[in-house]
């Protein structure tokens, strides 16, 4: 498994990133619970974008909102709201696809892929998937847009490196405890957010937030 850049920095300078994180929270006037632990965190949400039986796909999805389905997220608790005093500093975002084979009786995801919009790599740049490759996402925290109309090409997966499918943020995004957040993915393609374009697999898209957290 690839080591995130933030962990590599911490290995080179142990304790510095954690100290800077505490300073970040202090400067933001957020409460710090000393009983909490500073740790690396990864939170994901996966949603269905393509219904193979109906032959349809949606043109937009909103992640980290709506109905909480435990099999489709690892958010703590049973909602997309962080617990009190648990602050999360997002340093990178990942995205990709997955699927569930229809009629097989399987309930687990397969066909996992990291990244989008890279020609001749893991088959993600086929004509049927242009709706995703040309889509854009907007990241909102507490009603404030922190990233707007970001192209899916930032999740380049042609690189055979640890950065495949990962969007390293030039500026981290702070998600305070009890915050409302969302990632809204939209395409204007008439094919919608299609993944497989067959009658055997439902297509799913996932987003994963990675960073440092007080948990």
C-alpha positions, 0 to 999 in steps of 0.5 A, a space after each residue: 500500500 502506498 504511503 501518503 505524502 503526509 506520513 512520509 513527512 512525519 517520518 522525516 520530521 516526527 511530531 512536527 506535523 502533529 504540533 502544526 495541526 494543534 496550532 492550526 486548531 488553536 488559530 481557528 479557535 476550535 476546542 481541543 479535547 486533550 483526551 483525544 488522539 491525533 491520528 491519520 484518518 481516512 473517510 470514504 463514501 460510495 454511491 451508485 451512479 449506474 443502474 444496469 438493469 434499467 440501462 440508466 445513469 445519473 448526471 449528478 451525485 452528492 457524497 457525504 450527504 443523504 441516507 447513511 448506509 453503513 456498507 457504503 461509508 466508514 464515517 463514524 457513528 450513523 451520520 455524516 456529521 463528525 462527533 463533537 471535538 473531532 476535527 479533521 484536516 483533509 490533506 488529500 482526496 481520492 476517487 475511483 470506481 467500483 461495481 456490484 455484479 447484478 444477479 450474482 447474489 453478491 453484496 460486496 463491491 468488486 472492480 475497484 479502480 483508483 483515479 480517472 481521466 487517464 488514457 490507456 490506464 485501467 480502462 477508465 478512459 473508454 467512450 462509455 465513461 466520458 461522463 465521469 471523465 469530463 465531470 467536475 466536483 465542488 466541495 462544500 463545508 458548512 455552506 462555504 465552497 472550499 473547492 469549486 468545479 474541480 475536474 476529475 482529471 486531478 485524480 490521474 491514474 496513469 502514474 504508476 506511483 503512490 500518487 495514483 488516483 490521489 489529489 494532494 491539496 496545495 492548501 488543507 481543508 479543515 472540517 471542524 467537529 459537527 460540520 456539514 460537508 458535501 462533495 457534489 459531482 456533476 456531468 453535462 454528458 448525455 451518457 451521465 456518470 456511466 461506469 460499465 455500460 452493460 447489463 451485468 454490473 451496477 456502477 458505483 463512484 467513491 470519494 475518500 478524504 485523507 488527512 490528520 484528525 483529532 479523534 
